[in-house]
Amino acid sequence: MRQAGRALPEYRALREKHGFMEMLSTPELIVEISLQPWRRFKMDAVIVFSDILLIPWKMGMDLKFIEGQGPKFSKLIEEEKDLNLLKKIGPEKDCPFLLKALRQIRKEIGKEAALLGFAGSPWTVASYIVKEGVRSKKVLEYLTEETIAYLKAQIEAGVDAIQIFDSWGGSLSVEEYAIWSAPYIKELVSRLKPTGVPIILYIKESAPLLKQMVATGADVISVGWETPLPRYLTLSGPKAPTAKYRQVAIQGNFNPHVLMQAKPEEIVTQTQIMLEEMKGCPGYIANLGHGVLPKTPVENIAAFVNTVKEWQ
């Protein structure tokens, strides 16, 4: 998950010297933070250090990250006409720091690891920038177009896969999801498919939405830690009802709270249980079901990663 580095002492040392917005927009810092977890643990992939709110920030919305509170916009979108105040972004012009960092990471890791880019889903990004209670398809359409251009630029910069974080998709009912999130993710996926780059879709509270996630056309379904992995196996593998479902891989979903609180030996045991559950599932990607929590001991992360690496 994209917060993999924030539990590391080397990340905290950088955080003491640099503001979060500076870290998001400085190529050298992006490269360093992205590579810190990989240098320690040598996972199979490096996910670039960035944030899902980079797009609205570069569209002209005033964004601040407040310690202990997270991201805050000084003014939210209240009506569709507020969109007229925002500019369309050109990734090369408005996000050169991110694309430069991706190209540098690509050079440094070579073929030793995959490089992952990402963006928030239109619904999830809208959840941060639109006033509570306001729902607008026009805003979602606008964000969809901006996100497609943004992700295509990441692909051109050398990423091997794209992850779409629909972190707040689980706040919607199945019926609401079909209206307010799924159509825009389907559009993202269909427009990015010609690039040949695999697309991963993540939802935190994913259990009720597994069929909708598969139906978006994403290549990999990344599920939250509350979702039992065996439930997914009814959609994937030999018991799948149709060939369409058997072609979708799954990623996840170790509990990050267990990773933070348990002793390393318990983490080894729980990781082995997870891997055994998914044994024989084609394309399974072992991962967490949400981001690494900041106070997670480094030795606990190492226990998880090493157990996956050594699994037979």
C-alpha positions in Angstrom: 0.0 0.0 0.0 1.1 3.5 -0.7 1.8 4.5 2.9 4.4 1.7 3.2 7.2 4.1 4.1 5.6 6.2 6.8 6.4 3.7 9.6 10.1 3.9 8.8 12.6 6.0 10.8 14.2 7.3 7.6 10.8 8.6 6.5 10.2 10.3 9.8 13.7 11.9 9.6 12.7 13.5 6.3 9.3 14.5 7.6 10.9 16.5 10.3 12.8 18.5 7.8 10.2 19.0 5.0 6.5 19.9 4.9 4.2 17.4 3.3 3.4 19.6 0.3 7.1 20.0 -0.3 7.6 16.3 -0.2 4.8 15.8 -2.7 6.2 18.2 -5.2 10.0 17.7 -5.0 11.3 15.0 -7.4 14.3 14.1 -5.3 12.1 13.6 -2.2 9.5 11.6 -4.1 12.2 9.3 -5.3 13.8 8.9 -1.9 10.5 8.2 -0.1 9.3 5.8 -2.7 12.5 3.8 -2.5 12.9 3.7 1.3 10.6 0.6 1.8 12.0 -1.2 -1.1 15.6 -0.7 0.0 14.7 -2.3 3.4 12.4 -5.1 2.4 12.9 -5.7 -1.4 9.2 -6.2 -2.1 8.2 -7.1 -5.6 6.9 -3.6 -6.4 7.6 0.1 -5.7 4.6 2.4 -5.5 5.4 6.1 -6.1 5.0 8.5 -3.2 2.2 10.9 -4.0 -1.4 11.6 -3.0 -4.8 11.1 -4.5 -5.5 14.9 -4.0 -2.8 16.0 -6.3 -5.2 16.4 -9.1 -7.6 18.9 -7.4 -4.7 20.8 -5.9 -3.2 21.3 -9.4 -6.7 22.2 -10.7 -6.5 25.2 -8.4 -8.0 24.2 -5.1 -6.2 25.4 -2.0 -4.9 22.3 -0.2 -3.2 22.0 3.1 -2.2 19.0 5.2 -2.8 19.7 8.8 -0.9 17.6 11.4 -3.4 15.2 13.1 -6.3 16.2 10.8 -5.1 15.3 7.3 -6.0 17.1 4.1 -8.1 20.3 4.2 -9.4 22.4 1.3 -10.0 26.1 2.2 -13.1 26.1 -0.1 -15.2 23.2 -1.3 -17.3 22.8 -4.4 -20.9 23.6 -3.5 -22.4 24.0 -6.9 -21.6 22.7 -10.4 -20.8 26.3 -11.5 -17.8 26.2 -9.1 -16.1 23.9 -11.6 -15.7 27.0 -13.8 -13.2 28.3 -11.3 -10.9 25.3 -11.8 -8.5 24.7 -14.6 -7.8 21.6 -16.6 -4.4 20.2 -15.8 -1.7 19.2 -18.2 0.3 16.5 -16.4 3.6 17.4 -18.1 3.1 21.1 -17.3 1.4 20.9 -13.9 2.9 17.7 -12.4 6.5 17.6 -13.8 7.9 16.7 -10.4 5.9 13.4 -10.3 6.7 12.4 -13.8 10.4 13.2 -13.4 10.4 11.1 -10.2 8.7 8.2 -11.9 11.4 8.2 -14.6 14.1 8.3 -12.1 12.6 5.5 -10.0 12.3 3.4 -13.2 16.0 3.9 -13.8 17.0 3.0 -10.3 15.0 -0.2 -9.9 15.5 -1.4 -13.4 13.9 -4.8 -13.8 14.3 -5.7 -10.1 10.8 -4.6 -9.2 7.6 -3.4 -10.8 6.8 0.3 -10.6 3.2 1.3 -9.6 1.4 4.5 -10.3 -1.9 5.5 -8.9 -4.8 7.9 -8.6 -8.0 8.2 -6.5 -11.3 7.2 -8.1 -13.5 10.1 -9.2 -16.0 9.3 -6.3 -13.3 9.1 -3.7 -11.6 12.4 -4.8 -15.0 14.1 -5.0 -15.6 13.0 -1.4 -12.8 15.4 -0.3 -13.5 18.3 -2.6 -17.3 18.6 -2.6 -19.4 19.9 0.2 -21.0 17.2 2.3 -24.4 16.3 1.0 -23.7 17.5 -2.5 -23.6 14.9 -5.3 -22.8 15.9 -8.9 -22.4 13.8 -11.9 -20.8 16.7 -13.7 -18.0 16.9 -11.0 -17.5 13.1 -11.4 -17.3 13.4 -15.2 -14.8 16.3 -14.9 -12.6 14.3 -12.5 -12.8 11.2 -14.7 -11.3 13.1 -17.7 -8.6 14.7 -15.6 -7.7 11.3 -14.0 -7.4 9.6 -17.4 -4.9 12.2 -18.7 -3.0 12.0 -15.4 -2.7 8.2 -15.4 -1.8 8.1 -19.1 1.1 10.4 -18.3 2.2 8.1 -15.5 2.1 5.2 -17.9 4.2 7.1 -20.4 6.7 7.8 -17.6 7.3 4.1 -17.1 4.9 2.5 -14.6 4.1 -1.2 -14.9 0.7 -1.0 -13.3 -1.9 1.5 -12.1 -3.8 1.3 -8.9 -7.1 3.1 -8.5 -8.0 3.9 -4.9 -11.7 4.0 -4.4 -11.2 4.2 -0.7 -14.6 5.7 0.0 -16.5 3.5 -2.4 -17.5 1.3 0.5 -19.5 4.2 2.0 -22.0 3.6 -0.8 -24.7 1.0 -0.9 -24.6 -1.5 -3.8 -27.3 0.5 -5.6 -25.6 3.8 -4.9 -22.2 2.4 -6.1 -23.8 1.5 -9.4 -24.7 5.2 -9.9 -22.0 7.2 -8.3 -18.7 5.3 -8.6 -18.8 2.2 -10.9 -19.6 4.0 -14.2 -16.7 6.4 -13.8 -14.2 3.6 -12.9 -15.4 1.6 -15.9 -14.7 4.6 -18.1 -11.2 5.0 -16.6 -10.5 1.3 -17.1 -11.8 1.2 -20.7 -9.9 4.2 -21.8 -6.6 2.9 -20.2 -7.0 -0.7 -21.5 -5.3 0.1 -24.8 -2.1 0.9 -23.0 -1.8 -2.7 -22.0 -0.9 -1.7 -18.4 -2.7 -3.7 -15.7 -5.2 -1.9 -13.5 -5.8 -2.6 -9.9 -8.9 -1.4 -8.1 -9.0 -1.0 -4.3 -12.0 -0.5 -2.1 -11.7 -0.6 1.7 -15.1 -1.9 2.7 -15.2 -4.1 -0.3 -17.3 -7.2 0.7 -20.7 -6.1 -0.6 -19.1 -4.7 -3.8 -17.0 -7.6 -5.1 -19.2 -8.3 -8.2 -19.3 -4.6 -9.0 -15.6 -4.3 -8.7 -15.1 -7.2 -11.1 -17.6 -5.7 -13.5 -15.5 -2.5 -13.8 -13.1 -4.5 -16.0 -10.1 -4.0 -13.6 -7.4 -6.7 -13.9 -6.9 -7.0 -10.2 -9.3 -6.5 -7.3 -7.7 -5.2 -4.1 -9.9 -5.8 -1.1 -10.0 -4.3 2.4 -9.0 -6.3 5.4 -12.6 -6.7 6.6 -13.4 -8.8 3.5 -12.8 -12.5 4.0 -10.7 -13.7 1.1 -12.5 -17.0 0.7 -15.6 -15.0 -0.2 -13.7 -13.7 -3.3 -13.0 -17.3 -4.3 -16.6 -17.7 -5.2 -15.9 -15.2 -8.0 -12.4 -16.4 -8.9 -10.7 -19.7 -9.5 -12.3 -23.1 -10.3 -15.6 -22.2 -8.6 -16.1 -19.0 -10.5 -19.5 -18.8 -12.2 -18.2 -17.5 -15.5 -14.9 -17.2 -17.3 -15.0 -13.4 -16.9 -14.5 -13.7 -13.1 -11.8 -16.3 -13.5 -9.6 -13.8 -15.3 -9.5 -11.3 -12.4 -6.7 -11.5 -9.9 -7.0 -10.6 -6.2 -4.7 -8.5 -4.0 -4.8 -8.3 -0.2 -5.6 -8.3 2.6 -3.7 -8.6 5.8 -5.1 -6.6 8.7 -2.8 -3.5 9.3 -3.9 -3.3 12.9 -2.6 -6.9 13.4 0.6 -5.9 11.6 1.0 -3.0 14.1 0.0 -4.7 17.3 1.0 -8.4 17.1 4.4 -9.9 17.9 6.4 -11.0 14.8 5.9 -14.7 15.4 2.1 -14.1 15.4 2.4 -12.1 12.2 4.2 -15.0 10.6 1.4 -17.4 11.6 -1.4 -15.1 10.5 0.4 -14.5 7.2 0.8 -18.2 6.6 -2.9 -18.7 7.2 -3.8 -16.0 4.6 -1.4 -17.5 2.1 -2.8 -21.0 2.7 -6.4 -19.7 2.1 -5.3 -18.4 -1.3 -3.2 -21.3 -2.4 -4.0 -22.3 -5.9 -5.7 -19.0 -6.7 -4.1 -17.7 -10.0 -2.6 -14.2 -9.9 -2.9 -13.8 -6.1 -0.9 -10.8 -4.8 -0.2 -10.9 -1.1 -0.6 -7.4 0.4 -2.3 -5.5 3.2 -5.9 -4.6 3.3 -5.2 -0.9 3.9 -2.1 1.3 4.4 0.7 0.6 6.9 -0.1 2.4 10.2 2.5 4.9 11.2 3.4 3.2 14.6 4.0 -0.2 13.0 7.3 -1.7 14.2 9.8 -2.2 11.4 10.4 -5.8 12.5 6.7 -6.6 12.1 6.7 -5.4 8.5 9.8 -7.5 7.9 8.0 -10.5 9.4 5.1 -10.1 6.9 7.3 -9.5 3.8 9.8 -12.3 4.6 7.0 -14.8 5.3 5.5 -14.1 1.8 8.8 -14.3 0.1 9.6 -17.7 1.7 6.2 -19.2 1.1 6.2 -22.4 -0.9 
